């Protein structure tokens, strides 16, 4: 942050910079977490007696037909039930393009079907089959074969062996219970600032140290189009 810009401004701009770099790290964490959920859905069972881990619901036209996607969510919820996964704290992550299609499905927001599940005019819909809907830009596009995370130093051998790289081809959504993955945090987010005389400016840096991986593969389901 250049000193001259600071002198010109009539407002405190440092708080906004701190917030922006914090959001950048949050996006990185979300991308890693979603990759770990996909890794859980692709993994074999780690509990004796669980035979349906590594779960996927694969249906044609899931990306364009809202009714097909809704049916796939019900199938995913059934798979979680089959594995005795708790009904609370279940989620489905979708891209905004999917979310806005769901908002237009009147069955989801119609009070005769779902009570107060959303408002068509507000553009809100909250649940499908007991799954809380999360709209996110942090899932790589379905035409991308690996995670958008480029930091090769972020290792997670549980998912792919190198970083959080996963195959996102045809992935339309992720369904999971909060027990599916875990996070180990060594250092929480910190924002630091240092004045650099040679540049007549302040350098701001944010950091954290944590990692993610799956705990219960039977608590995650990936939704793919065929």
HELIX and SHEET records of a PDB file:
HELIX    1   1 UNK A    3  UNK A    8  1                                   6    
HELIX    2   2 UNK A   14  UNK A   41  1                                  28    
HELIX    3   3 UNK A   66  UNK A   82  1                                  17    
HELIX    4   4 UNK A   96  UNK A  103  1                                   8    
HELIX    5   5 UNK A  106  UNK A  109  1                                   4    
HELIX    6   6 UNK A  111  UNK A  114  1                                   4    
HELIX    7   7 UNK A  197  UNK A  199  5                                   3    
HELIX    8   8 UNK A  217  UNK A  219  5                                   3    
SHEET    1   A 6 UNK A  55  UNK A  59  0                                        
SHEET    2   A 6 UNK A 220  UNK A 225  1                                        
SHEET    3   A 6 UNK A 171  UNK A 177 -1                                        
SHEET    4   A 6 UNK A  90  UNK A  94 -1                                        
SHEET    5   A 6 UNK A 131  UNK A 135  1                                        
SHEET    6   A 6 UNK A 127  UNK A 128 -1                                        
SHEET    1   B 2 UNK A 118  UNK A 119  0                                        
SHEET    2   B 2 UNK A 124  UNK A 125 -1                                        
SHEET    1   C 2 UNK A 181  UNK A 196  0                                        
SHEET    2   C 2 UNK A 201  UNK A 214 -1                                        
END                                                                             
